[in-house]
Amino acid sequence: MSAERIYLNCPFEEKDACKALGGRWDGDARKWYITDDMDDAPFAQWMQDGVSEDSPEPRKATDNADAPSPSEGERIYLNCPFDEKEECKALGGRWDGDVKKWYVLQGVDIAPFAKWL
């Protein structure tokens, strides 16, 4: 009986940290994962909308600051190149691991993000 996989939304630049904690790489799915018999607490930052391999039910971390709440509103996606990601993050941009793009929430002043719109 094999353990069920829980896929993570781990950005490339954080892969070494994930691996150091025991995360595993699925080359076919091109995603990092843990198994359901592992402690998921160290991986909470990457568990936003993590879905197990065999279950249609999503598994979410409760303390993930990037997980959207129903009251957050619509996302405005940005065309931010990798080498400018730290600038975008410093301005308050957020990373969507599923879409692989930076975004801001509708209603936020988008003037600082104009070059990526």
CYANA upper distance limits for C-alpha pairs under 8 A (distance plus 0.5 A):
  3 ALA  CA     35 THR  CA      6.16
  3 ALA  CA     36 ASP  CA      6.58
  3 ALA  CA     37 ASP  CA      7.10
  4 GLU  CA     35 THR  CA      5.91
  4 GLU  CA     36 ASP  CA      5.89
  4 GLU  CA     37 ASP  CA      8.44
  4 GLU  CA     52 SER  CA      6.92
  4 GLU  CA     53 GLU  CA      6.64
  4 GLU  CA     54 ASP  CA      7.12
  5 ARG  CA     33 TYR  CA      6.70
  5 ARG  CA     34 ILE  CA      6.29
  5 ARG  CA     35 THR  CA      5.01
  5 ARG  CA     36 ASP  CA      6.74
  5 ARG  CA     52 SER  CA      5.60
  5 ARG  CA     53 GLU  CA      5.60
  5 ARG  CA     54 ASP  CA      8.14
  6 ILE  CA     33 TYR  CA      5.81
  6 ILE  CA     34 ILE  CA      5.78
  6 ILE  CA     35 THR  CA      6.22
  6 ILE  CA     36 ASP  CA      7.06
  6 ILE  CA     50 GLY  CA      6.57
  6 ILE  CA     51 VAL  CA      6.05
  6 ILE  CA     52 SER  CA      4.62
  6 ILE  CA     53 GLU  CA      6.89
  6 ILE  CA     59 ARG  CA      8.32
  7 TYR  CA     31 LYS  CA      7.00
  7 TYR  CA     32 TRP  CA      6.42
  7 TYR  CA     33 TYR  CA      4.67
  7 TYR  CA     34 ILE  CA      7.07
  7 TYR  CA     47 MET  CA      7.93
  7 TYR  CA     50 GLY  CA      5.64
  7 TYR  CA     51 VAL  CA      6.18
  7 TYR  CA     52 SER  CA      6.66
  7 TYR  CA     53 GLU  CA      8.05
  8 LEU  CA     31 LYS  CA      7.16
  8 LEU  CA     32 TRP  CA      5.87
  8 LEU  CA     33 TYR  CA      5.72
  8 LEU  CA     34 ILE  CA      8.05
  8 LEU  CA     43 PHE  CA      8.38
  8 LEU  CA     46 TRP  CA      5.64
  8 LEU  CA     47 MET  CA      5.63
  8 LEU  CA     48 GLN  CA      7.85
  8 LEU  CA     50 GLY  CA      5.90
  8 LEU  CA     51 VAL  CA      8.45
  9 ASN  CA     31 LYS  CA      7.80
  9 ASN  CA     32 TRP  CA      7.74
  9 ASN  CA     46 TRP  CA      5.28
  9 ASN  CA     47 MET  CA      6.65
  9 ASN  CA     48 GLN  CA      7.09
  9 ASN  CA     49 ASP  CA      8.41
  9 ASN  CA     50 GLY  CA      7.46
  9 ASN  CA     97 GLY  CA      5.71
  9 ASN  CA     98 ASP  CA      7.45
 10 CYS  CA     14 GLU  CA      6.82
 10 CYS  CA     15 LYS  CA      6.97
 10 CYS  CA     18 CYS  CA      7.91
 10 CYS  CA     31 LYS  CA      8.08
 10 CYS  CA     32 TRP  CA      7.07
 10 CYS  CA     46 TRP  CA      5.76
 10 CYS  CA     97 GLY  CA      7.51
 11 PRO  CA     15 LYS  CA      7.08
 11 PRO  CA     97 GLY  CA      7.24
 14 GLU  CA     18 CYS  CA      6.94
 15 LYS  CA     19 LYS  CA      6.55
 16 ASP  CA     20 ALA  CA      6.52
 17 ALA  CA     21 LEU  CA      6.90
 18 CYS  CA     22 GLY  CA      7.10
 18 CYS  CA     23 GLY  CA      5.69
 18 CYS  CA     24 ARG  CA      8.50
 18 CYS  CA     32 TRP  CA      8.36
 18 CYS  CA     43 PHE  CA      7.81
 19 LYS  CA     23 GLY  CA      5.15
 19 LYS  CA     24 ARG  CA      6.88
 21 LEU  CA     42 PRO  CA      7.58
 21 LEU  CA     43 PHE  CA      8.38
 22 GLY  CA     34 ILE  CA      8.10
 23 GLY  CA     32 TRP  CA      6.81
 23 GLY  CA     33 TYR  CA      6.22
 23 GLY  CA     34 ILE  CA      5.87
 24 ARG  CA     32 TRP  CA      5.94
 24 ARG  CA     33 TYR  CA      5.79
 24 ARG  CA     34 ILE  CA      6.67
 25 TRP  CA     30 ARG  CA      7.65
 25 TRP  CA     31 LYS  CA      6.47
 25 TRP  CA     32 TRP  CA      4.96
 25 TRP  CA     33 TYR  CA      6.75
 26 ASP  CA     30 ARG  CA      5.99
 26 ASP  CA     31 LYS  CA      5.98
 26 ASP  CA     32 TRP  CA      6.55
 26 ASP  CA     33 TYR  CA      7.59
 27 GLY  CA     31 LYS  CA      7.48
 34 ILE  CA     38 MET  CA      7.12
 34 ILE  CA     40 ASP  CA      8.09
 36 ASP  CA     40 ASP  CA      8.47
 40 ASP  CA     44 ALA  CA      6.88
 43 PHE  CA     47 MET  CA      6.94
 44 ALA  CA     48 GLN  CA      8.20
 44 ALA  CA     61 ALA  CA      5.78
 44 ALA  CA     62 THR  CA      8.24
 44 ALA  CA     63 ASP  CA      7.41
 44 ALA  CA     64 ASN  CA      6.87
 45 GLN  CA     61 ALA  CA      7.95
 45 GLN  CA     63 ASP  CA      8.08
 45 GLN  CA     64 ASN  CA      5.86
 45 GLN  CA     65 ALA  CA      8.34
 46 TRP  CA     50 GLY  CA      8.26
 46 TRP  CA     64 ASN  CA      8.25
 47 MET  CA     59 ARG  CA      7.87
 47 MET  CA     60 LYS  CA      6.24
 47 MET  CA     61 ALA  CA      5.98
 47 MET  CA     64 ASN  CA      8.01
 48 GLN  CA     59 ARG  CA      8.34
 48 GLN  CA     60 LYS  CA      5.89
 48 GLN  CA     61 ALA  CA      6.64
 48 GLN  CA     64 ASN  CA      7.10
 48 GLN  CA     66 ASP  CA      7.98
 48 GLN  CA     67 ALA  CA      6.15
 49 ASP  CA     58 PRO  CA      6.38
 49 ASP  CA     59 ARG  CA      6.65
 49 ASP  CA     60 LYS  CA      5.82
 49 ASP  CA     67 ALA  CA      8.28
 50 GLY  CA     58 PRO  CA      6.47
 50 GLY  CA     59 ARG  CA      5.79
 50 GLY  CA     60 LYS  CA      6.50
 51 VAL  CA     55 SER  CA      7.75
 51 VAL  CA     56 PRO  CA      7.65
 51 VAL  CA     57 GLU  CA      7.26
 51 VAL  CA     58 PRO  CA      5.11
 51 VAL  CA     59 ARG  CA      6.08
 52 SER  CA     56 PRO  CA      7.80
 52 SER  CA     57 GLU  CA      8.02
 52 SER  CA     58 PRO  CA      7.47
 52 SER  CA     59 ARG  CA      7.67
 66 ASP  CA     94 ARG  CA      7.42
 66 ASP  CA     95 TRP  CA      8.03
 68 PRO  CA     72 GLU  CA      6.74
 72 GLU  CA    105 LEU  CA      7.45
 73 GLY  CA    105 LEU  CA      6.86
 73 GLY  CA    106 GLN  CA      6.67
 74 GLU  CA    105 LEU  CA      6.34
 74 GLU  CA    106 GLN  CA      5.85
 75 ARG  CA    103 TYR  CA      6.58
 75 ARG  CA    104 VAL  CA      6.26
 75 ARG  CA    105 LEU  CA      5.09
 75 ARG  CA    106 GLN  CA      6.27
 76 ILE  CA    103 TYR  CA      5.81
 76 ILE  CA    104 VAL  CA      5.77
 76 ILE  CA    105 LEU  CA      6.36
 76 ILE  CA    106 GLN  CA      6.69
 77 TYR  CA    101 LYS  CA      7.05
 77 TYR  CA    102 TRP  CA      6.42
 77 TYR  CA    103 TYR  CA      4.69
 77 TYR  CA    104 VAL  CA      7.11
 77 TYR  CA    117 LEU  CA      8.04
 78 LEU  CA    101 LYS  CA      7.12
 78 LEU  CA    102 TRP  CA      5.88
 78 LEU  CA    103 TYR  CA      5.80
 78 LEU  CA    104 VAL  CA      8.18
 78 LEU  CA    113 PHE  CA      8.24
 78 LEU  CA    116 TRP  CA      5.64
 78 LEU  CA    117 LEU  CA      5.84
 79 ASN  CA    101 LYS  CA      7.69
 79 ASN  CA    102 TRP  CA      7.75
 79 ASN  CA    116 TRP  CA      5.27
 79 ASN  CA    117 LEU  CA      6.70
 80 CYS  CA     84 GLU  CA      6.88
 80 CYS  CA     85 LYS  CA      7.00
 80 CYS  CA     88 CYS  CA      7.87
 80 CYS  CA    101 LYS  CA      8.03
 80 CYS  CA    102 TRP  CA      7.11
 80 CYS  CA    116 TRP  CA      5.82
 81 PRO  CA     85 LYS  CA      7.05
 84 GLU  CA     88 CYS  CA      6.95
 85 LYS  CA     89 LYS  CA      6.54
 86 GLU  CA     90 ALA  CA      6.54
 87 GLU  CA     91 LEU  CA      6.84
 88 CYS  CA     92 GLY  CA      7.07
 88 CYS  CA     93 GLY  CA      5.69
 88 CYS  CA     94 ARG  CA      8.50
 88 CYS  CA    102 TRP  CA      8.29
 88 CYS  CA    113 PHE  CA      7.85
 89 LYS  CA     93 GLY  CA      5.18
 89 LYS  CA     94 ARG  CA      6.88
 91 LEU  CA    112 PRO  CA      7.68
 91 LEU  CA    113 PHE  CA      8.43
 92 GLY  CA    104 VAL  CA      7.95
 93 GLY  CA    102 TRP  CA      6.69
 93 GLY  CA    103 TYR  CA      6.11
 93 GLY  CA    104 VAL  CA      5.84
 94 ARG  CA    102 TRP  CA      5.90
 94 ARG  CA    103 TYR  CA      5.80
 94 ARG  CA    104 VAL  CA      6.75
 95 TRP  CA    100 LYS  CA      7.63
 95 TRP  CA    101 LYS  CA      6.44
 95 TRP  CA    102 TRP  CA      4.96
 95 TRP  CA    103 TYR  CA      6.80
 96 ASP  CA    100 LYS  CA      6.03
 96 ASP  CA    101 LYS  CA      6.00
 96 ASP  CA    102 TRP  CA      6.54
 96 ASP  CA    103 TYR  CA      7.60
 97 GLY  CA    101 LYS  CA      7.58
104 VAL  CA    108 VAL  CA      7.34
104 VAL  CA    110 ILE  CA      8.17
110 ILE  CA    114 ALA  CA      6.73
113 PHE  CA    117 LEU  CA      7.21
